[in-house]
Amino acid sequence: MSRIEALKGFLEEDPNDSFSRYALAMEYAKLGNLDDAIAEFETVARNDAGYVATYYQLAKAYERSGRPNDAERTYREGIAVADGAGDDHTREELSEALALLKG
């Protein structure tokens, strides 16, 4: 059984499992299947807005898909979420990525 199949199985049991959905999105991204990766990352962000790692990976997937405006919006959303969570490390990582995007 592939990792993707295993993760889909976990999500059949619990569709709200943010960790498994994030991991599935990462597998899709790793394989270059950006449309599916974006769809899964967007689901995590929508259903579990506090899952801060999602914003960086979603924005990167948008960048790789030629969607810089969506990437910028996502970095900014992630920065706000990280600020609210007191997650300075993630906020800084998102801020640096946003600065690189903006040139």
C-alpha positions as a Markdown table, in Angstrom:
| # | Residue | x | y | z |
|---|---|---|---|---|
| 1 | Met | 0.0 | 0.0 | 0.0 |
| 2 | Ser | 1.4 | 3.4 | -0.9 |
| 3 | Arg | 1.6 | 6.3 | 1.5 |
| 4 | Ile | -1.1 | 8.1 | -0.4 |
| 5 | Glu | -3.4 | 5.1 | -0.1 |
| 6 | Ala | -2.7 | 4.8 | 3.6 |
| 7 | Leu | -3.3 | 8.4 | 4.3 |
| 8 | Lys | -6.6 | 8.3 | 2.3 |
| 9 | Gly | -7.6 | 5.4 | 4.5 |
| 10 | Phe | -7.0 | 7.4 | 7.6 |
| 11 | Leu | -9.1 | 10.2 | 6.2 |
| 12 | Glu | -11.9 | 7.8 | 5.4 |
| 13 | Glu | -12.0 | 6.9 | 9.1 |
| 14 | Asp | -11.6 | 10.6 | 10.2 |
| 15 | Pro | -12.1 | 13.2 | 7.5 |
| 16 | Asn | -11.2 | 15.9 | 10.1 |
| 17 | Asp | -7.7 | 14.5 | 10.8 |
| 18 | Ser | -5.6 | 17.6 | 10.0 |
| 19 | Phe | -2.3 | 15.7 | 10.4 |
| 20 | Ser | -3.3 | 13.0 | 7.9 |
| 21 | Arg | -4.7 | 15.5 | 5.4 |
| 22 | Tyr | -1.6 | 17.7 | 5.7 |
| 23 | Ala | 0.6 | 14.6 | 5.2 |
| 24 | Leu | -1.4 | 13.7 | 2.1 |
| 25 | Ala | -1.0 | 17.2 | 0.7 |
| 26 | Met | 2.8 | 16.9 | 1.3 |
| 27 | Glu | 2.9 | 13.6 | -0.5 |
| 28 | Tyr | 1.0 | 15.1 | -3.5 |
| 29 | Ala | 3.4 | 18.1 | -3.5 |
| 30 | Lys | 6.4 | 15.9 | -3.4 |
| 31 | Leu | 5.1 | 14.1 | -6.5 |
| 32 | Gly | 4.5 | 17.4 | -8.2 |
| 33 | Asn | 0.7 | 16.9 | -8.1 |
| 34 | Leu | 0.1 | 20.5 | -7.1 |
| 35 | Asp | -3.6 | 20.7 | -7.8 |
| 36 | Asp | -4.4 | 17.9 | -5.4 |
| 37 | Ala | -1.8 | 19.2 | -2.9 |
| 38 | Ile | -3.4 | 22.7 | -3.0 |
| 39 | Ala | -6.9 | 21.2 | -2.5 |
| 40 | Glu | -5.8 | 19.2 | 0.6 |
| 41 | Phe | -3.9 | 22.2 | 2.1 |
| 42 | Glu | -6.9 | 24.4 | 1.5 |
| 43 | Thr | -9.1 | 21.9 | 3.3 |
| 44 | Val | -6.8 | 21.9 | 6.3 |
| 45 | Ala | -6.6 | 25.7 | 6.3 |
| 46 | Arg | -10.4 | 26.0 | 6.1 |
| 47 | Asn | -11.2 | 23.3 | 8.7 |
| 48 | Asp | -8.3 | 23.9 | 11.1 |
| 49 | Ala | -7.1 | 27.5 | 10.7 |
| 50 | Gly | -4.7 | 27.1 | 13.7 |
| 51 | Tyr | -2.6 | 24.4 | 11.9 |
| 52 | Val | 0.1 | 27.0 | 11.1 |
| 53 | Ala | 2.4 | 24.8 | 9.0 |
| 54 | Thr | -0.3 | 24.6 | 6.4 |
| 55 | Tyr | 0.1 | 28.2 | 5.4 |
| 56 | Tyr | 3.8 | 28.0 | 4.4 |
| 57 | Gln | 3.3 | 24.8 | 2.4 |
| 58 | Leu | 0.1 | 26.1 | 0.7 |
| 59 | Ala | 1.7 | 29.3 | -0.3 |
| 60 | Lys | 4.7 | 27.5 | -1.7 |
| 61 | Ala | 2.4 | 25.3 | -3.7 |
| 62 | Tyr | 0.6 | 28.4 | -5.0 |
| 63 | Glu | 4.0 | 29.8 | -6.0 |
| 64 | Arg | 5.0 | 26.7 | -7.8 |
| 65 | Ser | 1.6 | 26.8 | -9.6 |
| 66 | Gly | 2.2 | 30.3 | -10.8 |
| 67 | Arg | -0.3 | 31.9 | -8.4 |
| 68 | Pro | 1.7 | 34.6 | -6.7 |
| 69 | Asn | -1.4 | 36.6 | -5.5 |
| 70 | Asp | -2.8 | 33.5 | -3.7 |
| 71 | Ala | 0.7 | 32.8 | -2.3 |
| 72 | Glu | 1.0 | 36.4 | -0.9 |
| 73 | Arg | -2.5 | 36.2 | 0.6 |
| 74 | Thr | -1.7 | 32.9 | 2.2 |
| 75 | Tyr | 1.6 | 34.0 | 3.7 |
| 76 | Arg | -0.2 | 37.0 | 5.2 |
| 77 | Glu | -3.0 | 34.8 | 6.6 |
| 78 | Gly | -0.4 | 32.5 | 8.1 |
| 79 | Ile | 1.6 | 35.4 | 9.6 |
| 80 | Ala | -1.6 | 36.5 | 11.4 |
| 81 | Val | -2.4 | 33.0 | 12.6 |
| 82 | Ala | 1.2 | 32.5 | 13.8 |
| 83 | Asp | 1.1 | 35.9 | 15.6 |
| 84 | Gly | -2.2 | 34.9 | 17.3 |
| 85 | Ala | -0.6 | 31.6 | 18.4 |
| 86 | Gly | 2.6 | 33.2 | 19.6 |
| 87 | Asp | 4.5 | 31.1 | 17.2 |
| 88 | Asp | 7.4 | 33.4 | 16.5 |
| 89 | His | 9.4 | 30.8 | 14.5 |
| 90 | Thr | 6.7 | 30.2 | 12.0 |
| 91 | Arg | 5.8 | 33.9 | 11.8 |
| 92 | Glu | 9.4 | 34.7 | 10.9 |
| 93 | Glu | 9.6 | 31.8 | 8.3 |
| 94 | Leu | 6.4 | 33.1 | 6.7 |
| 95 | Ser | 7.6 | 36.7 | 6.8 |
| 96 | Glu | 10.9 | 35.8 | 5.1 |
| 97 | Ala | 9.1 | 33.8 | 2.4 |
| 98 | Leu | 6.7 | 36.7 | 1.8 |
| 99 | Ala | 9.7 | 39.1 | 1.5 |
| 100 | Leu | 11.3 | 36.8 | -1.1 |
| 101 | Leu | 8.1 | 36.5 | -3.1 |
| 102 | Lys | 7.7 | 40.3 | -3.1 |
| 103 | Gly | 11.3 | 40.7 | -4.2 |
